[in-house]
């Protein structure tokens, strides 16, 4: 080979090495994590006689870690959009009492202005509409600001947000209620617990993803709202033994928090802890209950705990024993205490109580694996003839269902009654009037505005409804807009 050819070959090798080095560096160089940069693209919407035009009001800006601008800068970005719900969002943010974390406000601004999922805008609209409590609903001072937005701000102060993060929005929407009715200890607990819940659910989503299962972060808004509500049906919340040896008022039911705020004992009683959810996720995985099919996963849980023979359930009706729960003596029925029920299952190999307690335990197990649930109560022949159970979101079909034996074969009495009343629990997305009371004329059953109600529905239609499934669009209407 000539000297000139050798030099040409050497030059080619140098170029190739440089290219490979650049490619390798890009392949293995550490990726920046959000929110190192946050793109803000403010827009303004104008309406003419023939069309709606959405145009950028100013050039796209990047918010960089370490270069965050003052809080007012981001509020001005929202206001300069000149459309709702962003202008009102800025107004509600300004009213928060602790709005000092500019990075958190930047994250909320990013989430609002850069959304590509219309449910993000819908969630902000619901937060603005329902997040500020009505002081006339209570007999004690409650916050004058938007408590749902306050929880979102707390989340943004502690956690990263993803683009179109309706999971974080859902957690904020259902937990603002505890901030409204709770004392200072409850509010501090909510700040911590909501952040822990967001981390837990994202971790669960990654496990689902690794196994090739449906992922909770892909759920529609109403399913995420039900998933992130950890309070069961707190309209019940246990019967106190100390006040009345048999038929006393509920210990920690929501109705008790109209005349006085919820204390930390009541909050902990009604909500499942992330620690319990972690243990429950481990348990159902070890027992092999988790299946690619959500229907089969729920069936596995229900069959184990509450079949007709009930090998793993202690049924306490009609003579419920007196037990101790969280240091309080209580009548063992309708306790709405997920932590207690799960610990009882771990220690004794069985749950305990009546159908409402089984619904609470199933909810804890389902939510530990990211299965969205809410509770249904069905009544016939008066308020004392009833059954309570879970319904769950099945993501492949986008339908809400109940385990068939809960509606079709639970008790032969039900199928022979002809008609029933159905009460679907609605998580507290709208604070105002949530405690509103009404009387069902044909039942004389006092129900608060915690439920979507369907009265005098044929039993056959109820069985078909919850075994065939209710469309998620219908559930959204019932849970959020009815």
C-alpha positions in Angstrom: 0.0 0.0 0.0 1.4 3.4 -0.9 2.1 6.1 1.7 -0.7 8.3 0.3 -3.2 5.4 0.6 -2.2 4.7 4.2 -2.8 8.4 5.1 -6.3 8.2 3.4 -7.1 5.1 5.3 -6.0 6.7 8.6 -8.2 9.7 7.9 -11.2 7.5 7.2 -10.7 5.6 10.5 -10.4 8.9 12.5 -13.7 10.1 11.0 -15.5 6.8 11.7 -14.2 6.7 15.2 -15.5 10.3 15.8 -18.9 9.4 14.5 -19.2 6.2 16.6 -18.0 8.1 19.6 -20.7 10.7 19.2 -23.4 8.1 18.6 -22.2 6.2 21.7 -22.2 9.3 23.8 -25.8 10.1 22.8 -26.9 6.5 23.4 -25.4 6.2 26.9 -25.3 9.8 28.1 -27.6 10.4 31.1 -31.1 11.7 30.1 -32.3 14.8 31.9 -35.4 14.2 34.1 -38.4 16.4 34.0 -38.6 19.1 35.3 -35.1 20.0 34.1 -36.9 21.7 31.3 -40.6 22.5 31.1 -42.1 23.8 27.8 -44.7 26.5 28.3 -46.7 27.4 25.2 -49.3 30.0 26.1 -52.2 30.3 23.7 -55.1 32.5 23.2 -58.5 31.5 21.8 -60.5 34.0 19.7 -63.9 33.3 18.2 -65.1 34.8 15.0 -68.5 34.4 13.3 -67.3 31.4 11.4 -64.5 29.8 13.3 -62.5 29.5 16.5 -58.8 30.3 16.2 -56.2 29.1 18.7 -52.9 30.9 18.3 -49.7 31.2 20.3 -49.6 34.5 22.1 -45.9 34.5 22.6 -43.0 32.3 21.7 -42.6 28.9 23.4 -40.6 29.3 26.6 -38.6 26.8 28.6 -38.5 26.6 32.3 -35.2 25.3 33.4 -34.3 23.8 36.8 -32.4 26.5 38.7 -33.9 29.2 36.5 -37.4 29.2 37.8 -39.1 32.6 37.7 -41.3 34.2 40.3 -44.7 32.8 41.1 -46.5 35.8 39.6 -44.8 35.1 36.2 -46.6 31.7 35.8 -49.9 33.1 37.1 -49.6 35.8 34.4 -49.0 33.1 31.8 -52.3 31.5 32.8 -54.1 34.8 32.8 -52.6 36.0 29.5 -54.1 32.8 27.9 -57.3 34.7 28.2 -59.5 31.6 28.2 -61.1 29.4 30.8 -60.4 27.5 32.9 -56.9 29.0 32.9 -57.8 32.6 34.0 -59.9 31.2 36.9 -57.1 28.7 37.7 -54.7 31.6 38.1 -57.2 33.4 40.3 -57.8 30.3 42.5 -54.0 29.8 42.8 -53.5 33.4 44.0 -55.9 32.7 46.9 -54.0 29.7 48.3 -52.5 30.7 51.6 -49.0 29.1 51.1 -48.2 29.9 47.5 -44.5 30.4 47.7 -43.0 27.5 45.7 -42.5 28.8 42.2 -41.4 25.4 40.9 -44.7 23.9 42.0 -46.7 26.7 40.3 -44.6 26.2 37.2 -45.5 22.5 37.1 -49.2 23.3 37.4 -48.9 25.9 34.7 -47.1 23.4 32.5 -49.8 20.7 33.2 -52.6 23.1 32.3 -51.2 24.9 29.2 -49.4 22.0 27.5 -52.2 19.4 27.8 -53.0 17.2 24.8 -55.5 15.0 26.6 -58.9 16.9 26.9 -59.5 15.2 30.3 -56.8 17.5 31.7 -58.8 20.5 30.9 -61.9 18.7 32.2 -60.2 17.9 35.5 -59.2 21.5 36.0 -62.7 22.6 35.2 -64.1 20.2 37.8 -61.5 21.4 40.4 -62.5 25.0 39.8 -66.2 24.2 40.0 -66.1 21.9 43.0 -62.9 22.6 44.9 -63.9 25.6 47.0 -66.2 24.6 50.0 -69.4 26.3 50.8 -69.1 27.6 54.4 -72.9 27.2 54.9 -72.5 23.5 54.7 -70.6 23.4 58.0 -71.0 24.6 61.5 -67.3 25.5 61.9 -64.9 27.6 59.8 -63.6 25.9 56.6 -61.1 27.1 54.1 -62.2 30.0 51.8 -59.9 28.8 49.1 -59.8 25.9 46.6 -58.7 22.9 48.7 -58.5 20.5 45.7 -56.1 23.0 44.1 -54.2 23.2 47.4 -53.6 19.4 47.3 -52.4 19.7 43.7 -50.0 22.4 44.8 -48.7 20.1 47.6 -48.2 17.3 45.2 -46.3 19.6 42.8 -44.1 20.7 45.7 -43.1 17.2 46.4 -43.4 15.2 43.2 -42.7 15.4 39.5 -45.7 15.7 37.2 -46.0 13.9 33.9 -47.5 15.4 30.8 -51.3 15.1 30.8 -51.0 13.8 34.4 -54.6 13.1 35.2 -53.5 10.7 38.0 -52.1 13.6 40.0 -55.1 15.7 39.2 -57.5 12.9 40.4 -55.6 12.5 43.7 -56.0 16.2 44.3 -59.7 16.2 43.3 -60.8 13.6 45.9 -58.5 14.6 48.7 -59.3 18.3 48.8 -62.4 17.2 50.7 -60.3 16.0 53.7 -58.6 19.3 53.8 -62.0 21.0 53.9 -63.4 19.0 56.8 -60.2 18.1 58.6 -58.2 19.8 61.4 -54.6 20.8 61.1 -53.3 17.2 61.8 -55.5 15.9 59.1 -54.3 18.5 56.6 -50.7 17.6 57.4 -51.5 13.9 56.9 -53.2 14.6 53.6 -50.1 16.4 52.3 -47.9 13.4 53.0 -50.4 10.6 52.2 -51.3 12.0 48.7 -47.7 12.2 47.7 -47.1 8.6 49.0 -50.2 7.4 47.1 -49.0 9.0 43.8 -45.6 7.3 44.2 -47.3 3.9 45.0 -49.7 4.1 42.0 -46.9 5.0 39.6 -44.8 2.1 41.0 -47.8 -0.2 40.5 -48.2 1.1 36.9 -44.6 0.2 36.2 -45.2 -3.4 37.5 -48.3 -3.7 35.3 -46.3 -2.4 32.3 -43.5 -4.9 32.9 -45.9 -7.8 33.0 -47.8 -6.6 29.9 -51.0 -5.9 31.7 -53.4 -3.0 31.4 -51.9 0.1 33.0 -53.7 2.3 35.5 -52.2 5.5 34.0 -54.2 4.8 30.8 -57.6 4.8 32.7 -60.2 7.4 31.9 -60.6 10.3 34.3 -63.6 8.8 36.3 -61.8 5.5 36.8 -58.7 7.3 38.1 -60.9 9.4 40.5 -62.4 6.2 41.9 -59.0 4.5 42.1 -57.4 7.4 44.0 -60.3 7.7 46.5 -59.1 5.7 49.5 -62.0 6.4 51.8 -64.5 3.6 51.0 -68.0 4.6 51.9 -67.5 6.8 55.0 -71.2 7.4 55.4 -71.0 4.3 57.6 -67.7 4.2 59.5 -68.5 1.9 62.4 -71.0 1.8 65.3 -69.6 3.0 68.7 -70.1 0.7 71.6 -69.5 3.3 74.3 -72.4 5.6 73.5 -75.0 2.9 72.9 -74.4 -0.8 73.6 -76.1 -1.8 70.4 -77.5 0.7 67.9 -75.5 3.8 68.4 -74.5 6.4 65.8 -71.6 5.7 63.6 -68.2 6.6 65.2 -66.4 8.3 62.3 -69.1 8.7 59.6 -69.0 11.8 57.4 -72.2 13.1 58.9 -70.4 13.5 62.2 -68.1 16.1 60.5 -70.9 18.6 59.8 -70.9 20.1 63.3 -67.2 19.5 64.0 -64.0 18.9 62.0 -62.6 15.5 61.3 -59.7 14.6 63.6 -56.8 12.4 62.7 -58.4 9.4 64.3 -61.4 9.7 62.1 -59.3 10.3 59.0 -57.1 7.3 59.6 -60.2 5.2 60.4 -61.8 6.0 57.1 -58.8 5.9 54.7 -56.6 3.0 53.7 -52.9 3.6 54.2 -50.2 3.2 51.5 -48.5 0.8 53.9 -51.6 -1.4 53.8 -51.8 -1.2 50.0 -48.2 -2.3 49.7 -48.8 -5.3 51.9 -52.0 -6.1 50.1 -50.3 -6.0 46.7 -47.6 -8.4 48.0 -50.3 -10.7 49.4 -52.4 -11.0 46.2 -49.3 -11.5 44.1 -48.0 -14.3 46.4 -51.4 -16.0 46.3 -51.5 -15.9 42.5 -54.7 -14.0 42.3 -53.4 -11.4 39.8 -54.3 -12.3 36.2 -54.0 -10.5 32.9 -57.8 -10.4 33.0 -59.1 -7.9 35.5 -62.4 -10.0 35.6 -60.5 -13.1 36.7 -58.4 -11.1 39.2 -61.5 -9.8 41.0 -63.2 -13.2 40.8 -60.1 -14.8 42.5 -60.4 -12.3 45.4 -64.1 -12.6 45.8 -64.1 -16.4 45.6 -61.5 -16.6 48.3 -63.0 -14.2 50.7 -66.8 -14.3 50.3 -68.2 -17.3 48.5 -71.4 -18.9 49.8 -69.5 -21.2 52.1 -67.4 -18.3 53.4 -64.3 -20.2 54.5 -62.3 -16.9 54.9 -65.1 -14.7 56.2 -66.6 -14.3 59.7 -70.2 -13.1 59.1 -71.5 -11.1 62.1 -75.2 -10.6 61.3 -77.6 -10.5 63.0 -75.6 -10.6 66.3 -72.5 -8.5 65.7 -69.9 -8.9 68.5 -68.1 -6.1 70.2 -64.5 -5.7 69.1 -61.7 -3.2 69.5 -60.7 -1.2 66.4 -57.9 1.4 66.6 -58.3 1.5 70.4 -62.1 2.0 70.3 -64.8 -0.5 71.2 -67.1 -0.9 68.2 -70.0 -3.1 67.0 -68.6 -5.3 64.3 -70.5 -4.3 61.3 -70.2 -1.6 58.6 -67.0 -0.3 60.0 -65.4 1.1 56.7 -61.9 0.5 58.0 -59.7 -1.0 55.3 -56.6 -1.1 57.4 -58.4 -3.1 60.2 -60.0 -5.5 57.7 -56.7 -6.3 56.0 -54.8 -6.8 59.2 -57.6 -9.1 60.4 -57.2 -11.1 57.2 -53.4 -11.3 57.6 -53.6 -12.4 61.3 -56.6 -14.6 61.2 -56.9 -15.8 57.6 -60.3 -14.2 57.3 -62.2 -10.9 57.1 -64.9 -10.1 59.6 -68.2 -8.2 59.5 -71.1 -7.9 57.0 -71.3 -7.3 53.3 -70.3 -3.7 53.7 -67.1 -4.8 55.4 -66.3 -7.3 52.7 -66.8 -4.5 50.1 -64.2 -2.5 52.0 -61.7 -5.3 52.0 -62.2 -6.1 48.3 -61.6 -2.4 47.6 -58.3 -2.4 49.4 -57.1 -5.5 47.6 -58.2 -4.2 44.2 -56.7 -0.8 44.6 -53.4 -2.4 45.7 -53.1 -3.7 42.2 -54.4 -0.5 40.5 -58.0 -1.8 39.9 -60.4 1.0 40.2 -63.5 0.4 42.4 -66.4 2.1 44.0 -69.2 0.7 46.2 -72.8 0.0 45.4 -75.6 -0.4 47.9 -78.9 -2.0 46.8 -82.0 -2.0 48.9 -85.4 -3.7 48.7 -88.3 -3.9 51.2 -87.1 -1.0 53.2 -83.6 0.2 54.3 -82.8 -2.8 56.4 -83.1 -5.2 53.5 -80.0 -4.4 51.5 -76.7 -5.6 50.1 -73.4 -3.7 49.6 -70.6 -4.7 47.3 -67.9 -3.3 44.9 -68.1 -2.5 41.3 -64.8 -2.3 39.3 -63.5 -0.8 36.1 -62.5 -3.4 33.5 -60.0 -1.5 31.2 -60.0 -3.8 28.1 -63.8 -3.3 27.5 -63.9 0.0 29.3 -66.9 -1.3 31.3 -67.8 -1.1 35.0 -68.9 -4.5 36.4 -69.6 -6.4 39.6 -68.6 -9.9 40.4 -71.6 -12.0 39.2 -72.3 -13.7 42.5 -72.6 -10.4 44.2 -75.6 -9.4 42.1 -77.0 -12.6 40.7 -76.7 -15.4 43.3 -75.7 -13.7 46.5 -79.1 -14.3 48.1 -82.2 -15.9 46.6 -84.3 -13.2 48.3 -83.0 -10.5 46.0 -83.9 -12.1 42.7 -87.5 -12.6 43.9 -88.2 -9.0 44.9 -89.0 -7.6 41.4 -87.4 -4.1 42.0 -84.5 -2.6 43.9 -83.0 0.8 44.6 -79.4 1.3 43.6 -77.0 3.8 45.3 -73.5 4.2 43.7 -71.0 5.9 45.9 -69.5 9.1 44.4 -66.1 10.3 45.5 -66.1 13.9 46.8 -65.1 15.7 43.6 -67.6 18.5 44.3 -67.3 19.9 47.9 -70.4 22.2 47.9 -73.6 20.4 49.0 -71.9 17.0 49.4 -73.6 16.6 52.7 -77.0 17.4 51.3 -79.8 15.1 52.7 -82.8 13.8 50.9 -85.5 11.3 51.7 -86.5 8.6 49.2 -90.3 8.7 49.2 -90.7 5.0 48.6 -88.1 4.0 51.1 -88.1 6.6 53.8 -84.3 6.2 53.5 -82.3 9.3 54.3 -79.4 9.5 51.8 -76.9 12.2 51.5 -75.6 13.5 48.2 -72.8 10.9 48.4 -74.6 8.6 45.9 -76.0 8.5 42.4 -79.4 7.0 42.9 -81.5 4.7 40.7 -84.9 3.9 42.3 -87.3 1.1 41.6 -85.1 -0.7 39.0 -86.1 -4.3 38.1 -83.8 -6.9 39.7 -83.3 -8.5 36.3 -82.1 -5.2 34.8 -79.7 -4.7 37.8 -78.2 -8.1 37.3 -77.8 -7.4 33.5 -76.4 -3.9 34.2 -73.6 -5.1 36.5 -72.7 -8.4 34.8 -72.7 -7.1 31.2 -71.2 -3.9 32.4 -71.9 -0.1 32.4 -70.0 2.0 29.8 -67.4 4.2 31.3 -69.0 7.3 29.6 -72.2 6.5 31.5 -70.3 6.1 34.8 -68.6 9.5 34.2 -72.0 11.1 33.8 -73.3 9.4 37.0 -70.3 10.1 39.1 -69.3 13.6 38.0 -72.2 15.3 36.4 -75.5 14.0 37.8 
